[in-house]
Amino acid sequence: MPNAVSESHRNLALQFKTGSEDRLIARRNTLVGLWAGAQLGLPEESRAIYALEVMAHGMTDSGHDDVVDKIIRDFAKQGIPITRGQILVQLSKSHHRVTTQRLATD
């Protein structure tokens, strides 16, 4: 019975860790969406909606390709030049920001 209990605790800890990482990535993608919305010239209230769309795209893949591809497409539709590298820099900055915030609240 003790093995079953310890296994259950490990599974719960893994689920919590995965959930925390998912929330961190969702927050990161939201921040990148807000940045991209500003670059696209969206009004402030529209930026929040756009940021949620970016976050939703990021939920389909644990990586960042879906987010980057969406932003590139949206910029291209508006005729705004942007490179994949520029978006990756923003992703990195946003990731650092949310990680730092999380550490400050833990």
Secondary structure as the mmCIF struct_conf table of DSSP 4:
data_model
#
loop_
_struct_conf.conf_type_id
_struct_conf.id
_struct_conf.beg_label_comp_id
_struct_conf.beg_label_asym_id
_struct_conf.beg_label_seq_id
_struct_conf.end_label_comp_id
_struct_conf.end_label_asym_id
_struct_conf.end_label_seq_id
HELX_RH_AL_P HELX_RH_AL_P1 PRO A 2 GLN A 39
TURN_TY1_P TURN_TY1_P1 LEU A 40 GLY A 41
HELX_RH_AL_P HELX_RH_AL_P2 GLU A 44 GLY A 58
TURN_TY1_P TURN_TY1_P2 MET A 59 THR A 60
BEND BEND1 SER A 62 HIS A 64
HELX_RH_AL_P HELX_RH_AL_P3 ASP A 65 LYS A 77
TURN_TY1_P TURN_TY1_P3 GLN A 78 GLY A 79
HELX_RH_AL_P HELX_RH_AL_P4 ARG A 84 THR A 105
#
